[in-house]
Amino acid sequence: MRGFTSNRRDVLKVFGAIAATSAFIPRRSGAATRKVSLTLPWVAEGGNLFAYVAKANGYWAEGGLEVEIARGYGSLAASQAVGNRQFDFGLAAASAGIQQSAKGLPVVQLMNCGYDSTMGVCFLEDSPITSLRGLEGNRLGATTTSGEYPFLPAFAANAGFDLSKVEIVQVDAAVRQRILIEKQVGAISGFAVSFLPVFVANGIKTRFTLYSQHGLSFYNNALMTQPQRLAEEPDVCQAMVTGLAKAIRFCLLQPDQALDIFFRQVPEAALTPTGRTQARVGLGIFRMSMMSDVLRSNPIGYAVPADYESMTDLVMKHLAAAGDTRPAVDATMTNRFVGGESLTPAEFETALAGTREFAAFFQ
C-alpha cells in the first residue's frame, strides 16, 4: 500500500513537471532517430491496424521515431508488459490500464483510441431468444479470463435480467464462437470487435447487444507508457500520440486505403479466404467506436476525465483484489499530448456515414 502511494505521488510530480513544458517539443534538425517498441493488445487485425498506418505513412518518422510493433496476448498482459518496461508503449483496453494502476504498477494512458470497448452478448440471428430477459433459463458461453466477464453481473442488473437464472458455460476463448454456431449455448459474451469480423466473413448472421447500450460504458484501447517516460522523454510521448492521431484520422476518412496499407505491412493477414473481410469488418467496428459526441468537439485521442471516474468505479467494484487502491484519475491518464489532429464537422459526418453498415450489426 505504501509503495502505491509513493508511486502515485511520483506520477503527479511527473504531470506537474510536464505542465511546465510545452505540450509539443519539435524534433531537432539532424537529431538521431529514436527506436521505440509498441505492443498491440492482440494480433495484428482490423481493430488495431491504425498502428501500421502510422508506421507506413511516416507519421511516427516525422517525429523522429522508428517504432517496432509486436503482437499482444490480451490487454491485461499488454498493460502489464508496459508497466514492467518490457515495451516502451502499448495499446490496451483502458480498463486494463486502470486495473494495473490500482495495483501500483506504473502505467499511464496518453490517448484514447475508441469510445466503446464493444463488450457485449452475441446471439445467432435466428435464435429463439428475442430479448436479454430470455437468457434466463438458457446457457451463456463465456471465458472467465476475458475482459467483459467480470462485468456480466453489472450488465445483467442494468439490462433487467437475473444472471442467477442463466447457466454460465465456461469455455476457452478458442471454442467460444464455435459453441454458439453449433447451438450448444443460446448466447456468448465477449467483444464485438473480435467476434463479428469472423462471423461476418463466414456468412454467420448474428445479433449483438453492447454493454454500452445498457449504461455500462468502457473506452476501447488506449496508448500507454510509464510515468517516468513522461518526465524523461516528453517529446517521444508527443510523437507517439501525434502519429497515432494522424493514423486514426486517415482510417476514419480513407478506410479503403488504410486496408491496402495494412495488407502491405502484414501480408499474412490476407492469406486466408476470409482475411480481407475480417480486417475490413474489424476496421469498421473500430471506426464505429470512435464515432462519439466527444469526438465532435474534441481532438482525436481526447479522453473525458469523468468517464475515467466512472470506469475506475466499475474496475474497483468488479476487478479489485485485496490490497488494490483506487487510483486518482489524474494519476492514470492525461490529455496533455492530444490536440494536434481533429475532424471538422463535415469530416465527422463523412466518417459517421461510413460506419452505418457496421452499426447495423448491433441491436
N, C-alpha and C positions, 0 to 999 in steps of 0.2 A: 504494500500500500504506500509506504513511504517513497519507494522508488518511483511509483507512478506520479505522485505529487511533485516530486522533483523534476521529472520529465516534463510534466505539464508546464511548470514554471519556465523551463528552458524553452519550450515551444513558444510561449507567449513572449519571451525575451527576443526570440528569433523574429517573430512578427513585428515586434517593436523596432528592431534594427532595420528590417526591410522597409518599414514605413518611412524611415528617414532617407531612403534612397529613391531614385527614380524607378517607376514600375518597369521601365524598359532601358536596358543598358546595351547600346548598339555594339555590334561586333567591330573590333578594331581592324583597320586595314592591315592586311598581311598576317592576321592572327592565325595560329595553327588550328586545324580542325580538331574539335573535341569529340572523342569517341565516347558514346554512352550506350547503355543497354536498356531495353524495354521488354518486359514480359507481357504477353497478352493474357486475358483471363482464361482462354481456351485455345483451341486450334485456330489457324487462320481460316476465317469464314466471312460470310457477307456482313454479319453484325459488327465486325471489327476491321473491315477492310480499309477504313479511312486511315489507319496507321500506315498501310502500304502506299496509299495515295500521297500521304505526307512525305514519305521517303522518295517515291518515284518522281514526284513533281518538283522535288528540290526545295520544299518548304522548310525542312529542317536544315538543309545545307545553307540556305540563306542566312540562318542564324549561327552558322559555324559548327553545326553538329553532323556527325556521322553516327547514325543510330542503327544498332543491331537489334532486330526484332526476333524474339523467341516465343514459341508456343507456350501456353499455360496449362495448368492442370486444375482449374477451378479458381474462382475469385478468392476463396479463403487462402488457398496456397499462394496465389499471386500476391495478395496483400502481405502475407507473412514473409514472402521472399523479399519484398521491397523493404519491410521493416528490419529484416536481418541483413540488409545491404547485399543480397545476392544479385540484385539488379538495381540499377540507378533509378529507374522509373518503372511503373507498372500500370496496366489498366485492370481494374477490378470493380465489382459491384460496390456502390457507396456503402451499403450496409455492412459489407465485409470489412471495409476500412474503419468504420465506426466501431465494430466489434473488436478489432485489433487495438484501436486506441484505448478502449475500455480496459484492455488487459495490460496497458502500459507499453505496448510496442510503438516505437517512434515512426508513425505513419501520418502523413498529412496529404489532403486532397487539394489539388491545384486547379482543377476544372471539371465541369460536368459534361458527360458525353451521352446525354439522353435523360428524359424526364419520366420515363416509365420503365421499370425493370422487366416488364412483361411477365411477372409471376401470375399464375392463374391455374384454372382447371379446364381440361380438354375432354370433349365428348366426340364420338362419331356423329356425323350429321344425321344419320338415320337412327340414332339411339332413342329408345322409348322414354328415356329420362328427358323431360322437357323443361325442367327447372332445377335450380340448385337444391330446393327442398326435396326434389325427387331423389337426391343422393341418399336420403335416409332409407335404410333397408337394402342398400346396394353396396357394391365394393368399389373402393377407390385405390388405384395403384399409386404408390408413392415411394420415393427414395429418401430415406431419413437423412442422408448427408447432403441432399440438395437444398439450395438456398431458400426455397419457398416453404419447405416443410415445417419449420418451427412456427411459421405464422399462420398455419392452417386453422388453429383454434380462433384466432382473431378474425380471420376471413369468414369462418362459419358464423360467428356471432354477428358480424356486420351484415352478412348475406341472409340471415334468418333461417338457418338450418341447424339441426342438432348433430354435431360431429360424433357424439357418443353413440348415435344410431347408425353410423357409417362404418362398415368393416374396412379397415385400412390394411391393404395387402402390400407389405414391404418387399420391394424388389430392387435389383441392381439397375442402375441407370441404363445399362446396355440393353435391357429387355423391357423397359417400361413402355415404350411405344408399341412393341410387338404384342404385349398382352392386351392392349386396347384394340389393336387391329383384329386380334383373334377373339375379341369379346369375352375375355376371361374376367374383365372388370368393366364397370359401367363408365368409368372416367379415370383420368390420371391427372396428377398435379405436376407442375413444372414451369418452365419458361417458354413462352411462345416463340421467342427468337431462336430457340433450339429445336423445338418440336415442329413448328409449322413448315419451315423450309423442306424438311424431309417428307412430311405428309403431302404437301402440295406437289412436290417433284414426283411423287409416286402416285398421284391421282387419288389420294385418300381424302375425302371431304370430311371436315370436322367443324365443330363449334367450340369456341374458346371464350371463357369468361375471365377477364382480368381482375386481379385483386383490386386494382385501382378503380374499377367500376363500382366498387363497394367500399370506398373510403379508406382503402389501405394502400397508400402510395409510397413507393420507393423509387429513387432515381436508378438509372441504369449504371453503366460503368463510369468511373472517374479516373483521371490521371493522378497517380500517387507518387510520392517520393518521401524522403526522410526530412524532418525539420532541419537537421544540420545542413543539408544541402541548400536550403533556402538562405542560410546565412553565408555559406561559403561560395555558392555558385548561383546567385540570383539571375545572372544573365543566361545560364544554361536552362534554368527553370522557365524563364521567359521565352526562350527559343523553342522549347518543347511545347509549351502551351500555344504559342503563335502558330507553329507548324501544324499542330493538330486542328486548331480552329480553322485555318485556311483549308485543310483537307476536308473537314466536315462541311464547310460551305460548298466546296466543289461537289461533294457527294449529294448534297441536298438539291443542287441546281443542275448537275450533269451526271446523273446516276449511270447512264449507259457508258459514258466514257470512264467513269470510276470502275465499273466492272471490267472493262477492257484492260485498264491498268492493273487491276488485281490479278487477272489471269496471266498477264505477262510476268508479274512479280512472283506469283505462286501457280505455275502451270499445272501442277498436280491436282489443283482444285477442280480443273475442268476435264480430268481424265475419265471420270465415271459418266455414264449416260445422263445422270440427273444432276451432275455437279454444277452446271451453269444455272439451272433453275433454282437449285438450293441457294446458291450465292445471291442470285437476284432477289429471291424472297427474303433472305436474311438481311440484305441491304435495305429492302423496302420496309421491313419491320423496324430496323434501326432508324430509318428516316422518319417513320411514323412516331417513334418515341421522342424525337426531337421537336415535334410539332406541338409545342405547348405555348400558352399565352405568355409564359416567361420569356420565350424567345422573341415574341413580337416586340418587346420593349427593352430588351437587354442584349448585350453582346453574346456571341456564341461562346459557350462554356460557363456562363454565369450560373451560380447556384444560390438559391434563396435560403438565407440563414434560418428562417422559420421552418422551412421544410426539413432542414437538418435537425432542428429541435424535435420535430415530430418523429423522424426516423430514429433518432437517438433514444427517444422514449420507448419505441417499439423494440429496438435492439436490446435495451436494458431489461425490458419486461420478458422477452421471449428467448434471448440468447445469452444473457449474462450468466456467468458462473461465479462461484464463491470467490471473493477477492477482487472481482471486477469493480471498477469505479466509473460512474457516469462522467464521460469527458465533456468539457466545455466545447461548444460548437466552434468558438474562435480558436481553439487549440487543435481542431481536427480538419478544418477546411479554410480556404482563403479565396477571395475573388481578385486578389491583387494583380494577377498576371493576365486576366481576361480583359477584353476591351478593344483589341485591335481589329476584330472581324465581327461584322453584323450583317443581318439581312435587311434590305429596305422593305417597306410594306408590300410593294409589288412582288419582290422576290419571295417573301414569306408566303404570299398567296399562291405563287407558282409552285413552290415546294410543297405546300399543303395539298394542292390539287394532284400532285404526282404521287401522293400516298393514299389516295382514296380507295384504290383497288385493294390495298393491304388492310385498311381499316375494316373492310367488309368481312374479314376473317373473324371478327370479334362480335360477340352478341351485344 
